[in-house]
């Protein structure tokens, strides 16, 4: 099975998230191919610049694939899926430490550009497995963002962990959930 992992944002995010990708590769073995595109301007992430890369990666899928996003990459991926509603080749969505924009979540300057519509859950493919992971001691994205998503996405399977924003570079739970979809 093919997987695409979308990195988080900020200085050094691609290198930091490569450790997460390596953990996933180790846990899943050679039965899965993981693509890990480098996103533009990670130091100053902008959805408008990342969207074409996400679109290209999804358009280039040759078979069913799992989509994974970490942190800002997870929120950008979710926004793309809600706006564009691609369905053909996606067999699961895995979101790690996902910021929630608006409402009781983050409200930084310009957050409205990233905020999802109230009915965003209905815009995801019906029956699509959605998994969300968040660490109770995440030092970057507050843990309560997970509960904000859980209210809007009741079909999502949520996992609470205790390993910081980078999950101590251990995606064993993610790998187990990916394997459960086989």
Secondary structure, 3 states (H helix, E strand, C coil): CEEEEECCCCCCHHHHHHHHHHHHHHHHHHHCEEECCCCCCHHHCCHHHHHHHHHHHHHCCCCCEEEEEECHHHHHHHHHHHHHCCCCCEEEEEEECCCCECCCCECCCCHHHCCCCCCHHHHCCCCCCEEEEEECCCCCCCCHHHHHHHHHCCCCEEEEECCCCCHHHCCHHHHHHHHHCC
